Each structure stands twice: as structure tokens, then as C-alpha cells.
């Protein structure tokens, strides 16, 4: 048998071992049913629209600018980049864990040169040609060169290594779900920040309009005061009230402008840009369509990335417990090497100098200072913690969906009522102004109706934004994806 044949057999043996144990590990089965939480067949807040959940929900707002911003943020946002990096790291940890149950092969080349002294041989001194010096100790110099293929393999008889690999794969799955959760959360944050900029800009416009109207009223009252119409004390008080309303409107305008700038900077940060104040003043809040279908509660649990991540971590901890439990069983290791060993480098591939070795060993833990048992208990505790975390995540998911579904109805009712309130306030203000001009009404009535119009307009804008925010929360809670 030539030296090359030894290399080939060891190499083929390594490949056969890889095929025997499988090319890749398997992710653990789902443990979602172990939460012990009863899942209803329908949502409590709505009995309608239980069909499939809307996908691509960002586009359903009908704003192409929003779609572009979400796409940009997904590519540049640091949090999503960090989540993607953690996902890649977890994937490579799983690959490393899988390597422990496969044969390991190393091609080794070594060389050495040594000198040996033979004291007393021959009696009359050594040969100078051999390195003895001719007058004392016989010596020899030896060259050794070796080339070998070394193979090591722990045969996973009990499945301990497979359990560890399966745990690592589940952790990688959880990291992937975390990345997906970061993507969806970022899309929601961008949408909220974008709509906040628009709503703040509309509030600025409303504040500017309110300031204009209040200044007109102030001018009217001042003219009456300066012309001496009415009681001096009464008209003076009315002028102060009008001026007070103008100053309050200036404060409201400053607050709305500050909120708009803050929202614009927050949006820039989400996009991975420098926080300049950049916004499109021509945009307006979109009109919402009907409530999206909610699907069924059990379906939501299979879509939400945070639930998936929590379940995968629970599954991983279960496999880690199994790995620790199996550590008490003996471990069987096989080792082998084949190659050549010679004192002449030119003969390194000569089959006449071939060497090989095959060995097997069994390691049975007997005394480990309680380490194996304590590791097992620690991993059991970690599994219990992961179960509690999964239960909390599931309950929170149900809460978010039910709250968002209920809020859809309440916010719609509020918007309709506020719209009616604004219409009535505008009509009342028109009548109060006309009556005041005709001399039959009082300026106090005008002050009151103006405040009602301003407040109703601001409240209507706020509830329209609240509906948009809640709609985003609903899509997020249902686990819908976007930009497919």
C-alpha cells in the first residue's frame, strides 16, 4: 500500500463519517403548545374579517414617499444592521456547534534536526566526519521529516453533541426572528415619525390660522376701544382678553413648530441621516380605509417575529438541558493518522517510508466535582426562564392585538364626533361674529366660539394622527410583513 493510498483512505473515511452523521443539524420542533395559555378561536374585540392578514401594509397607506423612506431606512438604519450582524454571528455559532459531531482532519508536515552524543563509544574517540571531533565523544546528527493526515472523531452515540448543535440552530433561528422584528419595528417607527411630521405641520398651519383670526378680533376690539365705543372699563377688559388670546396662539404656534422640527430630526435619525430639519410641507395625513382583516389568534402567534424568537429560545434551552443530561454518559473517540516519516526530504512521498496509526478511546465521567449536575440544574433554570419569557410575549401579543382592534372603533367614533363638533363650532362662530357686527351680540361670545373652533380643529388633527398610529400598531401586532 502506497503512502498516497493511506491519505486517500483516511480522507474517504472522514467524508464517510460526515455523511453518516448528516450534512446539517435539525432545528428543534416547535414548543409553542407548552405555554399552557388557552387560545380562543376568534378575537374578542371583533368577530369580523377573520380571513388572511394584509401583507405589504406600508403601501396600503397610499403614500409613495413613505414607501421610499421605509426602503431607505431598512438599508441604512444602524439598529437593523446590528440585528443582521447578530443573526450572522448566531448562524456561524450553529455551524461551529455542528462541527463537533463531524470528523476533524488535519494535514500535518513537520521536520526536525537533532544531535546525539554517544559517550564512551568508541573508546579512542569519535570520528570527526561524524561530528565526534576526533578526540572525545562520539556524536551523530539526525534529520527527520514527516507528512501525515490526522483524523479525530467523537462518535455521538447518545446524541449529546447533536443536542448542542440543535440548541445552537434554534438560537440562530431566534436571531433571524429578532432581525425580522427589527425590520418591522423600524418600518413602524418610520411611518409614525413621518405621519408625526405631517400632523405637526398641519397643526402649525392650524395655529397660524388661529393666530390670524385672533389678531383680526384684537384689531376690532382695539378700534372700538380707541374710538371710545362702549364702557371704557368693559372694553378695556375685552381688549386684554383679546391680546391674551393672541399671545396664547403665538405660544401654540411655537409649540407646534418645535414638535414639527423634533419629529423631522427623529425621522432623519431613523433613516441613518444627519438630523437636519427636512420635511415636505405639501403632504397631508392620508385617509384610512376599512379596518384590515385580523386573522385568527393562533395564526398571529405563527407570524409575529417576537413570539417566534421567544419560542425558538425556549426550544434551544430545552436542547441545552438534554445536552447537559447526556454529559454523564461515556464518550467514544476515534483517532487515526497515516503518512510517512523519513530522514530525507526527497523521500517524503515514498511508500516505503509509510506509517499509520488507528486508536479508539472511551471516556466515562466519574468525579467532576458536581460540575455536570450543577450545569444540568442551571440549564433547567434557564429553560424555566425562557418558558416564562415566552408566556409573557404571547400574552403581550394578544393584548396588543385586542387593544388595537378595540381602539380602531373608539378612535373612529371620536373622529366622527370631533368632525361634527368642529362643524358646529364653525357655524356658531360665524353666527357670533355676524351678531357682533350687527350690534346684537357680545364680543365675549366671539371669544368663546373662536376658542371652540381652534380647540376642535386641533383635537380633530390629533385624533386623525392617533388613528394612523393605532393602525400601524395593529399591523405590527398582527405580525403582517411589508414591502413584499
Secondary structure, DSSP 8 states (H G I E B T S, - for coil): --HHHHHHHHHHHHHHHHHHH-SS-------GGGG-----SS-SS-SS--S---SSTTGGG--HHHHHHHHHHHHH-HHHHHHHHHHHHHHHHHHHHHHTTS-EEEEEEEEEEEEEEETTSSTT---GGGTSTTSS-EEEEEEEEEEEEEEEEEE-SSSHHHHHHHHHHHHHHHHHHHHHHHHHHHHHHHHHHHHHHHHHHHHHHHHHHHHHHHHHHHHHHHHHHHHT-S-HHHHHHHHHHHHHHHHHHHHHHHHHHHHHHHHHHHHHHHTTS-------TT-------S------HHHHHHH-HHHHHHHHHHHHHHHHHHHHHHTTS-EEEEEEEEEEEES-GGGTT-GGGEEEEEEEEEE-----TTHHHHHHHHHHHHHHHHHHHHHHHHHHHHHHHHHHHHHHHHHHHHHHHHHHHHHHHHHHHHHHHHHHHHTSS-HHHHHHHHHHHHHHHHHHHHHHHHHHHHHHHHHHHHT-----
